[in-house]
């Protein structure tokens, strides 16, 4: 970065903005990209045969690792912090809750539109050229797996104005109610359906119903809990705690998490607890908020440096593009390696592990090149008169947008669901878009 660019970056930091939250958001997305690279184990065995596996999931330390690197609750904590800050600015400008939600829907739906075009075309082509459906499904399921976040995050952000009013009136009691509701959903899903009625997980093919569908209400209860923790973070509750108190919260949170797994029988892998979300995700939200506050001093010092600010602002301006496109780029690069063919180490071998940071850099570089055009979809929409200035239209747009993505998360990405997501994303943007000038 040039000196002039660095100076500009430093001058354009908004007053009062906590740059450690921007750093946390960027670090979380980059960690997600790297973890997905570790999941995508494609290479050649010693006999030259093709090897396809979820390499990191086969490691003995994987389950324990998910207790540390599953940072999805932190996304919602930071999102709650940002929503509270954004809502205060919006109300100061005289904006309504409807306008607040419309802007957040556009910020998620606009970057999603081109990726759904890509998925619809790509999966449509696979049907035309008659590729093995089982092979296509095995790839598409992985590509579609990150899309749950769009649905869950938008639901949380759409509820934010109402939840902030509850937060201001009832404080921690809102957390208690949400957590109890989350436990109730888990109990019904795992005990009543799983144990008494014998309903198992979603069938591996088709659109059947398993017990997972009954965990969908926790999209609201658990992720809103994490967002409420973000409200407390914004209000300074965690900052007012001493380092010993924060450390105690951190340790107690992990202790309670262990009890849920060892005594209550929750899955040991936090990845399994992620979707549909279960009560352990709520505990992780508190643990991660306390941990982020413990690291606040060194992170603040880091974000005073111009290189760190430049990197965070640069990556942050393309964050949704990186999140949405990194998996397709990973698969395109692997496909290129197979077609050329290039030497590919056996997944899990020492060579494979040592080359993952290089592959990570190549993926980010490829996504960056794509973002030079895609970034136009990520730019914040202008504040213009709405086509349908009504909370009913905005609520309908939110529901229309999230519905196919919940289906994709439950059943895997396929052509019908990709096409449905493309149509519903366009409809949601139309419902909440600006009216034409007359």
Secondary structure, DSSP 4 states (H G I P E B T S, - for coil): --HHHHHHHHHTSPTT--HHHHHHHHHHHHHHHHHHHHH-EEEE-TTS-EEEE-GGGGSTTHHHHHHHH--HHHHHHHHHHHHHHHHHHHHHTT--HHHHHHHHHHHHHHHHHHHHHHHHHHHHHHHHTT--HHHHHHHHHHHHGGGHHHHHHHHHHHHHHHHHHHHHHHTHHHHHHHHHHHHHHHIIIIIIIIIIS---SPPSSSS---GGGGGTTHHHHHHHHHHHHHHHHHHTTTTTS-HHHHHHHHHHHHHHHHHHHHTS---S-TTTTTTTT-HHHHHHHHHHHHHHHHTHHHHHHHTTSHHHHHHHHHHHTTHHHHHHHHHHHHHHHHHHHHHHT---PPTTSHHHHHHHHHHHHHHHHHHHHHHHHHGGGTSPPP---BTT--HHHHHHHHHHHHHHHHHHHHH---HHHHHHHHHHHHHHHHHHSBPPP-
